[in-house]
Amino acid sequence: MLEVENLYCTLGTNEILKGISFTIAGGEIITVIGRSGAGKTTLMRVLCGLENMSHGKICISGKKVCHGDYGLVQQGCCLFEHMTVLKNVSYALQAVKKFSTKRARAMALDMLTQFGLKDKITAYPNSLSGGQKQRVAIARTLVMDPKVLLFDEPTSALDPEMTNDVVSMIKNIASRGIAILIVTHDLSMSRKISDRILFLEGGKIMENRPTEEFFSDPHSEQTKSFLKNIALF
């Protein structure tokens, strides 16, 4: 379980996160939504160690988080264009975990096979479709065996069919017992995939509700205004 308690983050003179607290159980999928500037991206960056928190506590199963506990699938996939698909997935196993080339390649091949990409292992990213790139990016992250998986806009620039494929993949990953947090502007996807919704406004959590309750009966005025403006309430 991921536990975030009283999290603050100040960047320069701006206090971006203001007392964020929530938990995510293993196998649970939470999406974080809100207006631009609400603090969604900063929250994700703090969780995966790209920004420092000013105050607060982040634990996994009661223990302080360490390198390797998180996996981040970034917006735009961010694959290494000069590497084959197999090398993209095996590289961190060798560079970070210091696995042998043989072991890393075998693990990468197994993961890519699970994602239906066995026939693409010698291909380069520029020859892949958007959906295939997303699957490679997820495979590359998942092969590192993270306890918590973070997704930054996983369906941006994908058509509806590819979006449904990504939703299915993420649900399958959650079934393995991995806690998943997604930052997204895609509320349709969020409604399909989430167990709970966190709504951020001004660096604070205004709602932390089961998905259907969030959309059908929002409590805060900020949430009602947000959903009205996007014609969902």
Secondary structure, DSSP 8 states (H G I E B T S, - for coil): -EEEEEEEEEETTEEEEEEEEEEE-TT-EEEEEESTTSSHHHHHHHHTTSS--SEEEEEETTEE--TTSEEEE-TT----TTS-HHHHHHHHHHHTS---HHHHHHHHHHHHHHTT-GGGTT--GGGS-HHHHHHHHHHHHHTT--SEEEEESTTTT--HHHHHHHHHHHHHHHTTT-EEEEE-S-HHHHHHH-SEEEEEETTEEEEEEEHHHHHHS--SHHHHHHHHHTT--
